[in-house]
């Protein structure tokens, strides 16, 4: 399991950059983190309950709250703040960005939804 060694947020770029102890790093857009939140609102309570969250193109992160030495709670400016982003999950989000982002865009299109508010 990778541990985060550095976390930085660029408010202007709305980008969270995480460095890991295995030497890898990930630059994760706030919108991507919001729509892939590990919260029940997004994931539901089972694999068939996953929700596609539209309208988050301009979302930013207001706060990054450490949770022990294994996770952070991200407080988004749309006031979403549930779900803990573990180091393992952040690492996975970085490694699977292309596939997950394409799937999100496809789900929006399929459901007639938009990234815009």
C-alpha positions in Angstrom: 0.0 0.0 0.0 1.3 3.4 -0.9 1.4 6.3 1.6 1.1 9.9 0.6 4.2 11.9 1.3 3.0 15.3 0.0 -0.4 16.8 -0.9 -0.7 20.1 -2.6 -3.8 21.9 -4.0 -3.7 24.6 -6.7 -6.8 26.7 -6.3 -6.2 28.4 -9.7 -5.9 25.0 -11.5 -8.4 23.2 -9.2 -5.9 20.4 -9.1 -4.8 18.2 -6.2 -1.3 16.8 -6.6 -0.4 13.8 -4.4 3.1 12.3 -4.1 3.5 8.7 -2.8 6.2 6.9 -1.0 6.7 4.5 -4.0 7.9 7.5 -6.1 4.7 7.9 -8.1 2.5 11.0 -8.1 -1.0 11.9 -9.3 -2.5 15.2 -10.4 -6.2 14.9 -9.8 -8.7 17.6 -10.9 -11.2 18.6 -8.2 -14.1 17.8 -10.5 -12.8 14.2 -10.9 -12.3 13.8 -7.2 -15.9 15.1 -6.6 -17.5 12.8 -9.0 -15.4 9.8 -7.8 -16.0 10.6 -4.1 -16.0 7.4 -2.0 -19.2 8.7 -0.3 -22.5 6.9 -0.2 -24.0 9.8 -2.2 -21.9 8.8 -5.2 -21.2 5.1 -4.7 -24.6 4.2 -3.1 -24.6 1.2 -0.9 -23.9 -1.4 -3.6 -22.4 -1.7 -7.1 -25.8 -1.2 -8.8 -26.5 2.0 -6.9 -23.7 4.1 -8.2 -24.8 7.6 -9.2 -23.5 9.9 -12.0 -23.0 13.3 -10.5 -23.5 16.1 -13.1 -22.8 19.8 -13.1 -19.5 19.8 -11.3 -17.2 21.3 -14.0 -16.3 24.3 -11.8 -16.1 22.6 -8.4 -13.1 23.4 -6.2 -11.7 22.2 -2.9 -12.1 24.4 0.2 -10.4 22.3 2.8 -8.2 19.2 3.1 -8.6 17.7 6.5 -6.2 14.9 7.6 -7.8 11.8 9.0 -5.2 9.8 11.0 -2.2 8.9 8.8 -4.2 7.0 6.2 -6.7 9.5 4.6 -8.0 13.0 4.0 -11.5 14.4 4.0 -11.9 16.8 1.1 -14.4 19.7 1.6 -15.6 20.8 -1.8 -17.1 24.2 -2.5 -20.4 22.7 -3.3 -20.3 21.7 0.4 -19.9 18.0 -0.3 -17.6 16.6 2.5 -18.5 13.0 3.1 -16.3 10.1 2.1 -12.7 9.6 3.1 -10.1 9.6 0.4 -7.6 7.0 1.7 -4.0 7.1 0.3 -4.8 3.8 -1.4 -7.9 5.2 -3.1 -6.1 8.4 -4.2 -3.3 6.2 -5.7 -5.9 4.1 -7.5 -7.7 7.3 -8.8 -4.4 8.4 -10.3 -3.6 5.1 -11.8 -7.1 4.7 -13.4 -7.8 8.3 -14.3 -8.1 7.8 -18.1 -10.5 4.9 -17.8 -12.6 6.4 -15.0 -12.8 9.8 -16.7 -13.9 8.3 -20.0 -16.5 6.2 -18.2 -17.8 9.3 -16.4 -18.1 11.3 -19.6 -19.9 8.4 -21.3 -22.3 8.0 -18.4 -23.1 11.7 -18.6 -23.8 11.5 -22.3 -25.9 8.3 -22.0 -28.0 9.9 -19.3 -28.4 13.3 -21.1 -26.5 15.1 -18.3 -23.8 17.8 -18.5 -20.6 18.7 -16.6 -21.9 22.3 -16.5 -24.1 23.4 -13.6 
